[in-house]
Amino acid sequence: MSIEVLMPALSPTMEKGNLSKWLKNEGDAIKPGDVIAEIETDKATMEVEAVDEGVLAKILVPAGTNDVPVNQLIAIIAAEGEDVSKAGSAPTAAPVAVAAPAAAPAVHASVPATAHPDIPAYDASGEIPHGTEMVPQTMREALRDAMAEEMRSNESVFVMGEEVAEYQGAYKITQGLLQEFGPRRVIDTPITEHGFAGIAVGAALTGLRPVLEFMTFNFAMQAIDHIINSAAKTLYMSGGQMGCPIVFRGPNGAAARVGAQHSQDYSAWYSNVPGLLVVSPSNAADAKGLLKAAIRNPNPVVFLENEILYGQTGMVPKMDDFVLPIGKARIARTGKDVTIVSFSIGMTYALKAAEELATLGIEAEVIDLRTIRPMDVDTIIASVRKTGRCITVEEGWPQSGIGSEISAQVMEKAFDYLDAPVIRITGKDVPMPYAANLEKLALPNVGEVVEAARAVTYR
Amino acid sequence: MAVAAKAGSQNKSSPGKAGAARGARSLTRRTNGPVALSKDEEVSAYRDMLMIRRFEEKAGQMYGMGLIGGFCHLYIGQEAVVVGMQMASAKGDQVITGYRDHGHMLACGMDPKGVMAELTGRSGGLSRGKGGSMHMFSVESNFYGGHGIVGAQVSLGTGLAFANHYRNDGRVSMTYFGDGAANQGQVYECFNMAELWKLPVVYVIENNRYAMGTAVSRASAQTDFSKRGVSFNIPGEQVDGMDVRAVKEAAERAIQWCRDGKGPYILEMQTYRYRGHSMSDPAKYRSKDEVQKMREEHDPIEQVRRRLIEEWKISEDELKAVDSHVREIVNAAADFATTNPEPDPSELYTDILR
C-alpha cells in the first residue's frame, strides 16, 4: 500500500511553507530516517525524514514551490514490491492548488499599493509625507529593518538575547544582523534571562543602547526584577542623573497551542509601571516606526510583539528614516456609532468586527493604541465623546487589564457622554488551555466584539 | 564569540594546558598577605577609613534622632575593604554595590554633604531626596548605586564590565556584594557570562559573616567564597578584609588580571560589621564578646593608626589634626543635611522619564 507524504508543519503557527529541495529522486529506495526533502518558512528550515520504507514513487510538488499549505500531499512512497507506476496514479489527484514555483516577487520590490488588494492599506494620517511609496513587508522584516537601520546609524546600539545571532533569531526577527554587524554587536547569550537582562541594563546605565530580545515575554518573568527595579526606577532614584536607554522586545501573548506558560499577555503588567514606556504594534509599518523610536528613546521601553502577527504583511512607507511618535494612538477606521479600542493582535478582532458591524449599519470607530504607556487617552476620549459608546478588545486577562484602565479613564473623563456602559472584551479569566477547542474559547473572538457593539448601540 | 576574541585568545589557544593549570586547587588561594604601604598611603588610608567611620557614626546618631528614615545600613568595621580597593583602582573604573553603600560613595569621592542630605531626604541630596540611603548614584564619580535588591548589583556590575569590553576602554568594574547575595542565582548566571566573554569585573564579596541575622555557616554549603567561581574557571582569593594593606595588594592583582583581558576575578574579603544589619537589628544572633574581640584585635583603622605611630613615628597631635579635619567635614555634612530644605512638591513628578 502506498504511503502519502504530507507537507509538515514546522511550528504551531505555520500555515504554509516552501518546498525548497528534494534530496531523493523518483524511483529511489527510501529507508526510515532518510532525509527526503527540505522545507523552509520565513522562520526556519527543516528536513523531512521518511518514517517508512519503500520507494519514492511520485513527487507531486516540485522543488522550488512556494507557499505549499500544511498537510498538502507532496509525494507518494510505494511499499516494497508495489508497482511504482500504479502508485503514481493514486486516488488522491495531483494537487492543483500548487503555487507557481519561485516566481513570487521579492518582498522588497517597490510595488504601488494598489497592486496588493489583499494587504490592508496603511492610513498614514499625517505621519508620512504625501506620495510616499508604500512597499509590502512582513512585520518580521519590518522589525529586522528597524534594528538594522538604528545599528547602522548608532554604534552604541547592539542586539542581545538567546539565539539572536548564529541561529538568526528563534522567530527569525534578527535574520541577517550577525552577518552585517558581527558578533560584537549581535550577541548570543546563554539561557539565563535574569542574568543577561541585568547585564544589558547595566550596560545601558553607562549609555550603551541594548536591544534585548526575549525569546518570549513569558521568559522575561525571570528578568522582571531588572526591568522594573533596575531599569524603570533608576532615573527617579538617581534624581534624574542616570538614565537607562534600553529596549526589551520579543513576542508577547498567545501564539497557538503552546499552553499556559507560553501564552501570557503582559501588557497590563508593564503598563502599571511608571518609568517604563510600553509599545505594542499591530502592523508592519507601526512595528518599524515604533521600534526605531524605541531604540532612540532615552528611557527603558518594553516592546511587546506578537508571534502570530510576525508573518503578516502590511504596507510600509519606503523612507530613509521612518520613525513614529511613541504615545500616539492611530484611528484605524473612522465611525460615529461606537468606539472600539484595541492594540496588537486585538486589532485583528476589532477591524473584522467593524467590517461585520458595517453590514448591520453600525459604524464603528477603531482606535489602535500602538503605545500602551503613556496611553493616548485624549484620542480615546475625543472618540467616545463623538460615539457615546466604548468597547475594549485585548487578549489579556480581564482583571486590572488594559480594558479596565480605559474603562476607568472613560468614566472619569467622558462620563456624561456615555450612552451605555463600557464593555471589555478580553481573554477569559483562566490559564491558557492546550486543547484546540478550549484555547479558542479562552481567546476573544470577532463575534464577541460584534455582540458587544450591538449591545451598547441597542441594536 | 568575537567580543571575547582578543581577551580570550590566550586561554582558548591551549585549553588542555590551561585546564590543568587552573584546577580547583590552583584557582583559589589565600592572598599573599600584607605588603607595606608608604607613609603617604598609610595616612591617606587612615583618613579615608576614618571619614567613613565618623560619617557612619553620625548617620547612626541622626537615625536615632529621627532625622533619617527608612532603612539605614552602616559600614562600620568594613572600611578597609572599599578603601583598599579604591587605592588599587584607576580613574574611570566603576563601583557598584548593594544597600550598605555609604562607605563606597565616600571612597569614590562623592560629597559627604550630598550623601548625608540624601539620608535625610533633602533637595540637596545626591538623588535630590528621591533615592534615600540605598539608592544613590553618581555618573561623574562612576558610582552606579546603591541597589536595594540583594544580588541585582552583580548582574548590573557585570553589565558595566560588558560596556567596558564593548567600548574597549580599559576600565574595570568593581562589583561588591555580601555573603548573603552570594547565594542568589543571578550571581552564577553572571559568573558564567563574565568568564565566557572575558569581562573586566572584580567581584568583591564582602563576607561580614552574617546575612542580616543568618550566620554564613547556616546559609552557605560552601563557606569559602573565593571558591564560588571555581566551576566557571574564575580565579578567587580569600583576603584579610580588615587589613587595608592586604586588600590593596590583592586588589592590584585582581584589577590587573581584568585589565589584561583575562576576564573576571573574585576577591572574598573577610570582614566584620560592628553594627547591626540595619538600625533596627536586635543583634540576638551573635555575642557581644565576638563583636568586642573583633574591635579590639582587628579594627582596620586602629591597625593603621598603630603603624603610623610605631613605624612612621607620626605624633598623636598629627593624628588628632586628621581626626578633627574629618570631624569638621562630617559635622558640616550633618549641618547641611538638617538645614537643607526638603524637595519641592513639584519634584514628585519629575525624573520619571527623560
Interface residues (C-beta under 8 A of the other chain):
Chain A: F158 G182 P183 R184 I187 D188 T189 P190 T192 H194 G195 F196 A197 G198 I199 A200 V201 G202 A203 A204 L205 T206 G207 L208 D225 H226 N229 S230 T234 L235 Y236 M237 S238 G239 G240 Q241 M242 G243 P274 G275 L277 P298 N299
Chain B: M1 A2 V3 Q94 I96 G125 L126 S127 R128 G129 K130 G131 H135 M136 F137 S138 V139 Y144 G145 G146 H147 G148 I149 A152 V154 S155 L156 G157 T158 G159 L160 A161 F162 A163 Y166 R167 G185 Q186 E189 C190 N192 M193 L196 T350 D351 I352 L353 R354
